[in-house]
Amino acid sequence: MRTTTRSYFLRHERPKQEILPVHETVRKVLEDASARQLRREKQRDKCAEAKARAREQFIAKANASNTTNVENVDTGDGISAAESSEAGSVLADQQKSKKKEINIRKPWKLSNTGPSARHLDETVEVAFEMNLDPRKPGQAIRSTVVLPNGTGKESFRVVAFVSDSDPATVQAALDAGARSAGFDSLVEKIVQKGIIDFDRAIASPDIMSDLKKSGVARILGPKGIMPNVKVGTVAEDVVSAVREQALGPVEYRTDKRGAIHAGVGKVSFGYEKILENVRSLIEDVHQKKPEGAKGKRVYVKKVTLSTTQGKGFGIDPDTIDPSSPRFFSEPRIEGPSL
């Protein structure tokens, strides 16, 4: 019995995840997403052809029924009342079918074909399995990083909380891309009117005490957009912070199991841009190593790269460790021996 059970689990064991150098992993992920998009387009074309055939058959059947109804109507004299009423009903049905035929012959807009077809540009995601326990002090990570090629999302709407007594800084924040800047007008709009038309809020350190007293913290805090030092939204240089936040930085943090998930762009970015974004994120994660992990030999246990609807590919730890000589090094391709 034990042998039978063991052989059953061996036959149904899940395949092990493939571990590849970082360059090959990025290529594999993009190739997998491209193949999936190609299958999606083929299926879309098949559906379009099936709908077109059904439309032609329906039109042909409607035209055939119209011809039959017209041939059966007798327009001669001496017909009875019953025959007259029957002919009237036939003509009425004929007119209805003509109206239906006219509606059918209108351009048939298929929801899954043509320029309106849904093209899914999948997000490339990185998952870190960290050797951290966020429940213990000094072992949690929360930070942001500005990727060199962006994330593929639209730019964020940013506001800046700065003192109204410094009009030069207010104007500089507006020129840097902030939707609005100041203090009294923003607080009034948020607290009294309840209008929150922004995605990120920047504040200078000297204004934070007044910001907390104004009641803004209990409104923006639960939404996760209250200015915070850890995510770089509280800064001395408000203008530079506004520019960075407008580009759409990636915010990441450890979950309760010590894992980190972050998106590094879209499949349409291509190999080079995705590789640059992955490197920037990995370097930032190693730079933000918390105090509680300084004495640990292993900081990052495992890293997986995947797309929105694709499978994950493991990355060789040596190729993503900044202390390793193989860090983001292109694998050598040995030529044929002479």
C-alpha positions as CSV (number, residue, x, y, z in Angstrom):
1,M,0.0,0.0,0.0
2,R,2.8,2.4,0.9
3,T,4.6,1.6,-2.4
4,T,1.4,2.2,-4.4
5,T,0.8,5.6,-2.7
6,R,4.3,6.7,-3.2
7,S,4.2,5.8,-7.0
8,Y,0.9,7.7,-7.3
9,F,2.4,10.9,-5.9
10,L,5.5,10.5,-8.0
11,R,3.4,10.2,-11.2
12,H,1.3,13.3,-10.2
13,E,4.1,15.4,-8.8
14,R,4.1,19.0,-9.9
15,P,7.0,19.8,-12.3
16,K,9.8,21.7,-10.6
17,Q,10.2,25.4,-11.5
18,E,12.8,26.1,-14.1
19,I,15.7,28.2,-12.7
20,L,17.6,30.3,-15.3
21,P,20.0,33.2,-15.4
22,V,18.2,36.6,-15.3
23,H,18.8,37.3,-19.0
24,E,17.4,34.0,-20.1
25,T,14.5,34.4,-17.7
26,V,13.4,37.7,-19.1
27,R,13.6,36.2,-22.6
28,K,11.6,33.2,-21.6
29,V,8.9,35.3,-20.0
30,L,8.5,37.6,-23.0
31,E,8.5,34.6,-25.4
32,D,5.8,32.9,-23.4
33,A,3.6,36.1,-23.4
34,S,4.1,36.6,-27.1
35,A,3.1,33.0,-27.9
36,R,0.0,33.4,-25.7
37,Q,-1.0,36.6,-27.5
38,L,-0.6,34.8,-30.9
39,R,-2.9,32.1,-29.7
40,R,-5.4,34.7,-28.5
41,E,-5.4,36.4,-31.9
42,K,-5.9,33.1,-33.7
43,Q,-8.9,32.3,-31.5
44,R,-10.2,35.8,-32.1
45,D,-10.0,35.3,-35.9
46,K,-11.8,31.9,-35.6
47,C,-14.7,33.6,-33.7
48,A,-14.9,36.4,-36.2
49,E,-15.2,33.9,-39.1
50,A,-17.8,31.9,-37.3
51,K,-19.9,35.0,-36.6
52,A,-19.5,36.1,-40.2
53,R,-20.8,32.7,-41.5
54,A,-23.7,32.8,-39.1
55,R,-24.6,36.3,-40.3
56,E,-24.5,35.2,-43.9
57,Q,-26.7,32.2,-43.3
58,F,-29.2,34.3,-41.3
59,I,-29.4,36.8,-44.1
60,A,-29.8,34.1,-46.8
61,K,-32.6,32.4,-44.8
62,A,-34.4,35.7,-44.3
63,N,-34.2,36.5,-48.0
64,A,-35.6,33.0,-48.9
65,S,-38.6,33.4,-46.6
66,N,-39.3,36.8,-48.1
67,T,-39.4,35.3,-51.7
68,T,-41.7,32.5,-50.6
69,N,-44.2,34.9,-49.0
70,V,-44.4,37.1,-52.0
71,E,-45.1,34.2,-54.4
72,N,-48.0,32.9,-52.3
73,V,-49.9,36.2,-52.3
74,D,-52.7,36.4,-55.0
75,T,-53.6,39.9,-56.1
76,G,-56.4,38.9,-58.6
77,D,-60.1,39.9,-58.3
78,G,-62.8,37.8,-56.6
79,I,-60.9,36.7,-53.5
80,S,-62.8,36.0,-50.3
81,A,-62.6,38.0,-47.1
82,A,-60.6,35.2,-45.5
83,E,-58.2,35.1,-48.4
84,S,-58.0,39.0,-48.3
85,S,-57.2,39.0,-44.5
86,E,-54.6,36.2,-45.1
87,A,-53.0,38.2,-47.9
88,G,-52.9,41.3,-45.6
89,S,-51.2,39.4,-42.9
90,V,-48.7,38.0,-45.4
91,L,-47.9,41.5,-46.6
92,A,-47.5,42.7,-43.1
93,D,-45.1,39.9,-42.3
94,Q,-43.3,40.7,-45.5
95,Q,-42.8,44.3,-44.5
96,K,-41.6,43.2,-41.0
97,S,-39.1,40.8,-42.6
98,K,-37.9,43.6,-44.9
99,K,-37.3,45.9,-41.9
100,K,-35.5,43.1,-40.2
101,E,-33.4,42.5,-43.3
102,I,-32.5,46.2,-43.5
103,N,-31.4,46.0,-39.8
104,I,-29.4,42.9,-40.5
105,R,-27.7,44.4,-43.5
106,K,-26.3,47.3,-41.4
107,P,-22.5,47.0,-40.6
108,W,-22.0,44.2,-38.1
109,K,-19.6,45.4,-35.4
110,L,-17.9,42.4,-33.8
111,S,-16.6,43.1,-30.3
112,N,-13.6,40.9,-30.7
113,T,-12.3,41.8,-34.2
114,G,-10.8,44.8,-36.0
115,P,-9.2,47.8,-34.3
116,S,-11.6,47.5,-31.4
117,A,-10.3,44.1,-30.5
118,R,-8.9,43.7,-27.0
119,H,-5.1,43.5,-27.0
120,L,-3.9,42.4,-23.6
121,D,-0.6,44.0,-22.8
122,E,0.4,41.9,-19.8
123,T,2.3,43.3,-16.9
124,V,5.7,41.7,-16.1
125,E,5.9,41.1,-12.3
126,V,8.7,40.2,-10.0
127,A,8.1,38.2,-6.8
128,F,10.7,38.0,-4.0
129,E,10.7,35.4,-1.3
130,M,12.7,37.2,1.5
131,N,14.4,35.7,4.5
132,L,12.4,38.2,6.7
133,D,9.8,38.0,9.4
134,P,7.8,41.3,9.2
135,R,6.2,40.5,12.6
136,K,9.5,41.2,14.3
137,P,10.9,44.7,14.6
138,G,13.4,45.9,12.0
139,Q,12.5,43.2,9.5
140,A,9.9,44.9,7.3
141,I,10.5,46.8,4.1
142,R,8.4,49.6,2.6
143,S,9.9,51.7,-0.1
144,T,9.5,53.1,-3.6
145,V,11.7,53.1,-6.7
146,V,11.5,55.1,-9.9
147,L,12.1,52.6,-12.8
148,P,14.3,53.9,-15.6
149,N,11.7,53.0,-18.3
150,G,8.5,53.6,-16.2
151,T,5.8,51.1,-15.5
152,G,3.6,51.6,-18.6
153,K,0.8,53.2,-16.6
154,E,-0.4,56.7,-17.0
155,S,1.3,59.4,-15.0
156,F,0.1,59.9,-11.5
157,R,-1.9,63.0,-10.3
158,V,0.2,64.7,-7.7
159,V,-0.5,67.5,-5.2
160,A,2.0,69.3,-3.0
161,F,1.4,70.5,0.6
162,V,3.7,73.5,1.0
163,S,3.4,76.7,3.0
164,D,1.3,79.4,1.4
165,S,3.8,82.0,2.7
166,D,6.4,80.6,0.1
167,P,4.9,81.5,-3.3
168,A,8.1,80.6,-5.1
169,T,8.0,76.9,-3.9
170,V,4.3,76.8,-4.7
171,Q,4.9,77.9,-8.3
172,A,7.9,75.6,-8.7
173,A,5.8,72.6,-7.6
174,L,3.1,73.5,-10.1
175,D,5.7,73.8,-12.9
176,A,7.2,70.4,-11.9
177,G,3.8,68.7,-12.6
178,A,1.7,69.1,-9.5
179,R,-2.1,69.5,-10.1
180,S,-2.3,72.0,-7.2
181,A,0.0,73.2,-4.5
182,G,-0.4,75.1,-1.3
183,F,-1.9,74.4,2.1
184,D,-5.2,76.1,3.1
185,S,-7.0,75.6,-0.3
186,L,-6.0,71.9,-0.4
187,V,-7.0,71.2,3.2
188,E,-10.4,72.9,2.7
189,K,-11.1,70.9,-0.5
190,I,-10.2,67.6,1.2
191,V,-11.7,68.1,4.7
192,Q,-14.7,70.2,4.0
193,K,-15.7,69.3,0.5
194,G,-14.4,65.7,0.5
195,I,-12.8,66.1,-2.9
196,I,-9.7,63.8,-3.5
197,D,-8.7,64.2,-7.2
198,F,-5.1,63.0,-6.9
199,D,-3.1,59.8,-6.5
200,R,-0.1,61.0,-4.6
201,A,0.5,63.7,-2.0
202,I,3.9,65.4,-1.4
203,A,4.7,67.4,1.7
204,S,7.7,69.2,3.2
205,P,8.8,68.1,6.7
206,D,8.0,71.5,8.3
207,I,4.3,71.3,7.2
208,M,3.6,67.7,8.5
209,S,2.6,68.8,12.0
210,D,0.1,71.3,10.7
211,L,-1.2,68.7,8.2
212,K,-1.9,66.1,11.0
213,K,-3.7,68.7,13.1
214,S,-5.9,69.8,10.2
215,G,-7.7,66.4,10.0
216,V,-6.3,65.4,6.6
217,A,-4.4,62.4,8.0
218,R,-7.6,60.5,9.0
219,I,-9.0,60.9,5.5
220,L,-5.9,60.2,3.4
221,G,-4.4,57.6,5.8
222,P,-6.9,54.8,5.2
223,K,-6.6,55.4,1.4
224,G,-2.8,55.0,1.5
225,I,-2.0,58.4,0.1
226,M,-1.0,60.3,3.2
227,P,2.6,61.7,2.8
228,N,5.1,59.3,4.3
229,V,8.8,59.4,4.7
230,K,9.2,55.7,3.9
231,V,7.8,56.0,0.4
232,G,9.5,59.3,-0.4
233,T,6.5,61.6,-0.3
234,V,7.9,63.7,2.6
235,A,11.0,65.4,1.3
236,E,12.9,68.6,1.8
237,D,13.2,69.1,-2.0
238,V,9.5,69.1,-2.8
239,V,10.0,69.9,-6.5
240,S,12.2,66.9,-7.1
241,A,9.7,64.7,-5.2
242,V,6.9,65.9,-7.4
243,R,8.8,65.1,-10.6
244,E,9.6,61.6,-9.3
245,Q,6.1,60.8,-8.2
246,A,4.5,62.1,-11.4
247,L,6.6,59.5,-13.3
248,G,4.8,56.7,-11.4
249,P,7.3,55.1,-9.0
250,V,6.8,51.5,-8.0
251,E,5.8,51.1,-4.3
252,Y,6.6,47.8,-2.7
253,R,6.5,46.3,0.7
254,T,6.8,43.0,2.5
255,D,3.6,41.1,3.1
256,K,2.8,39.1,6.3
257,R,4.8,36.2,4.9
258,G,7.9,38.2,4.0
259,A,7.3,38.3,0.2
260,I,7.5,41.3,-2.1
261,H,5.5,41.7,-5.3
262,A,6.1,44.5,-7.8
263,G,5.4,45.2,-11.5
264,V,8.3,46.2,-13.7
265,G,6.6,47.2,-16.9
266,K,4.6,45.8,-19.8
267,V,5.4,43.0,-22.3
268,S,5.4,45.6,-25.1
269,F,8.5,47.2,-23.5
270,G,10.7,44.6,-25.0
271,Y,13.7,42.8,-23.6
272,E,16.2,45.6,-23.0
273,K,13.7,47.9,-21.1
274,I,12.4,45.1,-18.9
275,L,15.9,44.0,-18.0
276,E,16.8,47.5,-17.0
277,N,13.7,47.8,-14.8
278,V,14.3,44.4,-13.2
279,R,17.9,45.4,-12.4
280,S,16.8,48.8,-10.9
281,L,14.3,47.1,-8.7
282,I,16.7,44.4,-7.5
283,E,19.4,46.9,-6.7
284,D,16.9,49.0,-4.7
285,V,15.6,46.0,-2.7
286,H,19.3,45.2,-1.7
287,Q,20.0,48.8,-0.8
288,K,16.9,48.9,1.5
289,K,18.0,45.9,3.5
290,P,16.5,46.4,7.0
291,E,18.5,46.5,10.2
292,G,17.0,43.2,11.4
293,A,18.4,41.4,8.3
294,K,22.0,42.7,8.5
295,G,23.4,39.6,10.2
296,K,21.6,37.1,8.1
297,R,23.7,35.1,5.5
298,V,20.7,34.8,3.1
299,Y,18.7,37.9,2.4
300,V,16.8,36.9,-0.7
301,K,15.7,33.3,-0.8
302,K,14.1,33.1,-4.2
303,V,13.0,35.5,-7.1
304,T,10.4,34.6,-9.7
305,L,9.5,36.5,-12.9
306,S,6.1,36.1,-14.5
307,T,3.4,37.9,-16.4
308,T,-0.3,38.6,-15.7
309,Q,-1.5,35.3,-17.2
310,G,1.7,33.4,-17.6
311,K,3.7,30.9,-15.5
312,G,6.6,31.9,-13.3
313,F,10.2,31.4,-14.1
314,G,12.8,31.3,-11.3
315,I,15.9,33.4,-11.5
316,D,19.4,32.0,-10.6
317,P,20.2,33.8,-7.2
318,D,23.9,34.3,-8.3
319,T,22.9,36.5,-11.2
320,I,20.8,38.9,-9.1
321,D,23.2,39.1,-6.1
322,P,25.1,42.4,-6.2
323,S,28.0,40.8,-4.3
324,S,28.4,38.1,-6.9
325,P,30.7,38.4,-9.9
326,R,27.8,37.0,-12.0
327,F,25.5,39.8,-11.1
328,F,23.5,40.6,-14.3
329,S,26.3,39.2,-16.4
330,E,25.4,37.9,-19.9
331,P,25.8,34.1,-20.0
332,R,28.8,33.1,-22.1
333,I,28.1,31.3,-25.4
334,E,30.9,28.9,-26.1
335,G,31.7,28.3,-29.7
336,P,32.3,24.9,-31.4
337,S,35.6,23.4,-30.5
338,L,38.1,23.3,-33.4
